[in-house]
């Protein structure tokens, strides 16, 4: 119950940040910031509505056939995509600075393959293992486990974005597609 209250409190913070970002962006005439504000507002409302599924460790049962589990995971995936977009928007302002440090030949394409591998591993791989292993399911309910996962997910995207934007796009695309494939494919597999 304590984690659910914390989750609802954090949802209110996301809602407040979304409203503030929207208001400041509208006042300064920035359409992209206003869009992020509205998306943040709706994401905070969605998290508030599903806080018992997302944050209460006693109620969370990871059953891929359960519709509420799929919806909660899709909301989390939407939040991850929103953060990817936000990181891209913020870093795009610094792109001219990073261009100053890029001298010599272009970055090799192995970073794109690294992005694909990381997207597959952190996106679909972790979700698949979490659905299949009871031990990993119980570990994934802890805050430290989630913090490590979010740090790896967003840290990989940020580093790939700074080093080669194409690798970051490949990472985000494969992350999203593999995560969706596991989320939507595990339900029918578990019903057999």
N, C-alpha and C positions, 0 to 999 in steps of 0.2 A: 504494500500500500504506500510505503514511503517513496519508493521509486516511481510509482504512478503519479504521486503528487509532484515530485521533482520533474517528471516528464511534462506534466501539465504546466508547471511553472516555466519550464524552458519553452514550451509552446507559446505561452503568453509573451515571452521575450522575443521569439521569432516574429510573432504578430506585431509587436511594438516596433521592432526594427523594420519590418516590411512597411508599416504605415509611415514611419519616419523617413525611410528611403524614398517612398513614393512622394511624400510631401516636399522634401528637399529637391528631388529630381524635377517635379512639376514646376516648382518655383524657379529653378535654374534652367528649365527648358531642355532637360536631357531625357529623351524618350527611352533609352536603354535602361537607365537607372529607374525610371518609373515602372518599366516592365518587370525588372527584378524585384521592385517593391511589391507589386501586385502578386507576383509568383511566390514571394516569401510570405506574404499575408495568407494566401490560400494554402501554402504548405504548412504554416503554423496552425491554421484551422483544421487541416486534415490530421496533423499529428495530435492535436487536442482530442479530436473525435476518436482516434484509434489508440489513445494513450494506454488503455488497459491492455491492449494486445502488444504494443511496442515496448512498454516500460515495466510492467509488472511481471517479475520473474516467476512468481507462483502460478500465474495464469497462462504463461506462455507455453504452449505445446506446439512444437514444430511438426506439424502434419501437413505435408505438401498437398493433400487432397482437400484441406479445409479452405474455404473461400476467404475467410478473414485473414488467414496466414498469407495467402497470395496477395490480397489487397495491401496488407501491412508491408510486405516485401516490395511491392510495386511502389508504394509511397516512399519507402527508403531509397529505392532506385531513382525515383524522381528527384528526391532531395540531393542525391549524389550528382545527378546530371545538372541540377541547378547550381551546385557548388562548382562543378567543372566549368560551367558557363561564366560564373562569377570570377573564378581564377583567371580564365582566359581574358575576360574584359579588363581586369586589373593589370594583368601582365602585359596586355597589348599596349598600354601606355609606356611601359618600360622597354618595349621591343627595340626602340631606337638606341637605347643604352646598351642592350645586349649585342646589337649589331656592331658597336664600336669595338667589342672584344673579339669578334669573329674575324680572324685574319687567316689567310691561307685557303686551302681547299675546303669544299663544303663538307659538312658532317656526313660520315658514311651511312649507308642505308641499314646497317646492322641495328641502329637505334630504332628504326621502324619495326624490325623483327622483334627486338626487345620489347617494344610497346605492345605488339600483338601477343607475345608470350605472357607479359605481365597482366594484360587485360584478360586473357583467358584464365590465368591462374587466380588472380584476385577477384575476378567477376564470377565466372561459372564454376571454377574449381572449388573455391571456398564454399559457395552455396551448395554445390553437390555434396561435398564432404559433410557439411553441417546437416543436411537432410538425412544422410546415410548413417552417420556415427552418433550414437547416443552420448558418448563421452564428449564429443565436440559440441553437441547440442547444449549440454549443460554448461560447458565452458563459455559458449557464445552468449549466454545470458548475463555474464559478468561485465561490469563496466570496464575493467582493464583490458579484457579481450576485445571489446568493441572499440576502445580507444586505439589499440594497436592496429586493428583492422582499418579504421578510418584514417589513421596516420599513414599507413602503407598505401592505401588507395589514393589519397589526395597528395601525399608526398611524391609518389611515382608520377602522377599526372603533372604536378608542378615542375619536377625536374626534367621530365620529357618535354614539357612545353618550353622551358628555358633553353634546352639544348637543341631540340628540333621540333618545331610545331607539328610537322607531319606525323612524327612518332606519337605525339600526344593525341592527335586526332585518331590515329589507328588504335591507340590504347583505349580511348573513350568509346569508340565504336565497338571494338571486340568485347570490352567490359560489359557494355549494355546488351549486346546481342547474346553473349554467352549467359549472362545473368537471366535474361528473359527466357532463353531456351531452357535453362534449368528450372526456373520458377514455373513456367507453363508446361514443361514436359514432365516434371516429377510428379504432378498430380495424377495423370493417367498411369504412370509407371507404378505408383504406390497402390493404385486400386486393383492391380492384377494379383 
